[in-house]
Amino acid sequence: MSTLKISTDAVMRVAQKAKDGKKESYYVTLQNVPVLYACVHKPKAGYVANPTDEPEYAWSVSVVLDEATKEKLLDMGINKGFPQIGVTKITKGKNRNKLKYPLENAEGEPSVWAPYDKLFCQDFARKTVTKTGSDNNPPDVLDSTGEPFTKDIGNGSICNVQLYVTHGKDGFNAVLNRLVVLEHVPYEGASGSEYFDEDLGVTIKVKPKIQNAAANEQAADDDDSDAPDQPATAPKTKKSEPPTPADPAFDDDIPF
């Protein structure tokens, strides 16, 4: 299978100016990017080694980038690695030396990553609870006219993905802030799908959903595993605080 030709970009601008001892924060918009495993309507639970531990929940999406955009983000100082699909291997743990984004499943069939061979990928997330313990609002999900987009987003959909970026210890930290769906691919969860679980070291087939069956709704943070393309529901929490950060009414980086 040949690699899809994509042309992505990244645009950075100031979100909040430095004030009262706080450093500037920024918006970085990833433009025209294919997305995979988008859990942006309902969060998913992160992997926990100890089954008695409570998982952290987050909204998340995997974003595919061309090399020029990857280099641009590195030049911006975004504190993320950008593994190359079909090339980069896991460097630690029991799955060391296995491909992070394999091109084939256990049966030798093309994986969801196969069309993007040699391109670059990264997961971006927004946790449901902040470091201070307050509730986060979910990321905005909009269509190309700026109206709310409520459908589940299938693999290969083309989106503009906006990140909220703050200063970290070793560069900038990027949090999922807003997503605009430009070209929608319907979600295929009803017919089953598959994903590579980095922690288990195997490709897992997700069984087709049974109509009217109660979903086992779980979900993940962006650094633990490649989670299944299956929306999930977080436990109920107290009423959310106003969105953080406060977004402007119109965003020049995400045209509607």
C-alpha positions in Angstrom: 0.0 0.0 0.0 1.4 3.4 -1.0 1.7 6.2 1.5 -1.1 8.8 1.2 0.1 12.2 0.1 -0.8 14.9 2.7 0.1 18.5 3.1 -0.2 19.7 6.7 0.9 22.8 8.5 1.2 24.4 12.0 0.5 28.0 12.9 1.4 29.5 16.3 0.2 32.7 17.9 -0.1 34.2 21.4 -3.1 33.2 23.4 -2.5 35.1 26.6 0.3 37.6 27.1 2.7 37.4 30.0 1.2 39.0 33.1 1.7 39.0 36.9 4.7 36.7 36.7 3.1 34.2 34.4 4.7 33.5 31.0 2.9 33.8 27.7 0.7 31.0 26.5 0.0 30.1 22.9 -2.3 28.5 20.4 -0.8 26.1 17.9 -3.2 25.0 15.1 -2.4 21.9 13.2 -4.0 22.3 9.8 -5.4 19.7 7.4 -4.2 16.8 9.5 -5.6 13.2 9.2 -6.8 12.0 12.7 -7.0 8.5 14.1 -8.7 7.2 17.3 -10.5 10.4 18.0 -12.1 10.3 21.5 -13.2 14.0 21.6 -16.9 13.7 22.6 -16.4 11.2 25.4 -13.1 10.7 27.3 -11.3 7.4 27.7 -9.5 5.9 30.6 -5.7 5.6 30.7 -3.8 2.3 31.2 -3.0 1.4 34.8 -0.5 -1.3 35.7 -2.3 -2.0 39.0 -6.0 -2.9 38.5 -6.8 -1.4 41.9 -5.6 2.1 40.8 -8.1 4.6 39.5 -7.4 5.5 35.9 -7.1 9.1 34.7 -9.6 10.1 32.0 -8.9 12.3 29.0 -10.2 13.4 25.6 -7.6 12.6 23.0 -6.8 12.3 19.3 -3.9 10.9 17.2 -2.7 13.3 14.6 -0.7 12.5 11.4 1.8 15.0 10.2 4.1 15.4 7.2 7.8 15.9 7.8 7.8 19.7 7.3 5.1 20.2 9.9 6.9 17.9 12.3 10.1 19.9 12.0 8.1 23.1 12.4 6.7 21.9 15.7 10.1 20.9 16.9 11.4 24.3 16.0 8.6 25.8 18.0 9.8 23.8 21.1 6.7 21.6 21.4 7.6 19.1 24.2 6.6 16.0 22.3 8.3 13.2 20.3 7.0 12.6 16.9 7.4 8.8 16.1 7.6 7.8 12.5 4.9 5.4 11.4 6.2 2.0 10.5 9.7 3.0 11.6 10.0 4.1 15.3 10.3 1.4 17.8 9.3 1.3 21.5 12.4 1.9 23.6 11.4 0.6 27.0 9.2 -1.9 28.8 8.3 -5.5 27.8 7.5 -4.4 24.2 10.8 -2.9 23.6 11.9 -3.0 19.9 8.3 -3.5 18.7 7.0 -0.9 16.3 5.0 1.9 18.0 2.8 2.2 14.9 2.9 -1.1 13.1 1.8 -1.4 9.4 0.3 -4.9 9.8 -1.9 -6.6 12.3 -1.3 -10.1 13.7 -3.0 -11.6 10.6 -0.6 -9.8 8.3 -3.4 -7.4 7.1 -2.8 -3.7 6.7 -3.3 -1.8 10.0 -5.0 1.5 10.4 -1.5 3.1 10.2 -0.6 1.5 6.9 -1.8 4.4 4.6 0.5 6.7 6.5 3.8 4.8 6.3 6.8 6.9 6.9 4.7 9.9 8.0 4.7 11.1 11.7 2.2 10.8 14.5 1.5 12.1 17.9 -1.3 11.9 20.4 -2.7 15.0 22.0 -5.0 15.0 25.0 -7.0 17.0 27.5 -7.5 15.4 30.9 -10.9 15.7 32.5 -9.3 16.9 35.8 -6.6 19.5 36.1 -3.5 19.2 38.3 -5.2 21.3 40.9 -8.2 18.9 41.0 -10.8 21.1 39.2 -12.8 19.8 36.3 -11.8 20.5 32.8 -14.4 21.2 30.0 -14.1 19.0 26.9 -12.4 20.4 23.8 -14.7 22.2 21.4 -15.6 20.1 18.3 -16.9 22.1 15.4 -17.8 21.6 11.7 -16.3 23.8 9.0 -19.0 26.5 9.5 -18.2 26.8 13.2 -21.3 24.8 14.4 -21.0 22.1 17.0 -20.1 18.7 15.4 -21.6 15.8 17.4 -21.0 12.8 15.2 -18.2 10.3 16.1 -15.1 10.9 14.1 -13.8 8.0 12.1 -10.2 7.2 11.3 -8.8 9.3 8.3 -11.0 12.3 8.9 -9.3 15.6 8.0 -9.3 18.2 10.7 -7.8 21.4 12.0 -6.6 20.6 15.6 -5.9 23.5 17.9 -3.5 23.0 20.9 -3.2 25.2 24.0 0.5 25.5 24.7 2.3 26.5 27.9 5.8 26.6 29.1 7.1 23.4 30.6 10.4 22.2 32.1 11.9 21.1 28.8 10.0 23.1 26.2 6.3 23.7 25.6 3.5 21.5 26.8 0.6 21.1 24.4 -3.0 20.3 25.4 -5.9 19.5 23.1 -8.1 22.6 22.9 -10.4 22.5 19.8 -11.0 20.4 16.7 -12.7 21.5 13.5 -13.8 18.7 11.2 -13.1 19.5 7.5 -13.7 16.1 5.9 -15.6 13.6 7.9 -15.1 9.9 7.6 -17.9 8.0 9.4 -17.0 6.1 12.5 -16.9 2.3 11.8 -17.1 1.0 15.4 -20.5 -0.7 14.7 -18.7 -3.1 12.3 -15.7 -3.7 14.4 -12.1 -2.4 14.3 -8.7 -3.1 15.6 -5.8 -1.3 17.3 -2.3 -2.1 18.6 -2.1 -2.1 22.4 1.5 -1.0 23.2 1.2 -2.3 26.8 -0.1 -5.7 25.8 2.1 -6.0 22.8 -0.7 -7.3 20.5 -3.1 -6.1 17.9 -6.6 -6.3 19.4 -9.8 -6.7 17.3 -12.7 -4.7 18.7 -15.9 -6.8 18.3 -18.9 -5.3 16.6 -21.3 -3.5 18.9 -24.5 -5.4 19.9 -27.5 -3.3 19.4 -29.0 -2.1 22.7 -26.2 -3.7 24.7 -24.7 -1.6 27.5 -21.3 -0.3 26.4 -18.3 -0.9 28.5 -17.4 2.8 28.4 -13.8 3.4 29.5 -11.1 5.7 28.3 -6.9 7.2 28.4 -4.3 9.8 28.7 -2.1 10.6 25.8 1.1 9.0 27.0 0.1 5.5 28.0 -1.2 3.5 25.1 -2.8 3.5 21.7 -6.4 3.1 22.8 -9.3 1.7 20.7 -11.4 3.9 18.4 -14.3 3.5 20.8 -16.0 6.5 22.6 -16.3 6.1 26.3 -17.9 7.8 29.3 -16.1 9.2 32.3 -17.4 8.9 35.8 -19.7 11.7 36.9 -17.9 14.7 38.5 -18.9 18.0 40.0 -20.1 20.7 37.7 -17.4 22.0 35.5 -15.7 25.4 36.0 -15.6 27.9 33.0 -13.4 26.7 30.1 -9.7 26.9 30.5 -8.2 28.8 28.7 -10.7 31.5 27.7 -10.9 31.3 24.0 -11.6 34.3 21.7 -15.0 34.4 20.0 -13.3 34.0 16.6 -10.1 32.2 15.9 -8.1 33.3 12.8 -6.1 30.1 12.8 -9.3 27.9 12.4 -11.3 29.3 9.5 -14.9 28.3 9.4 
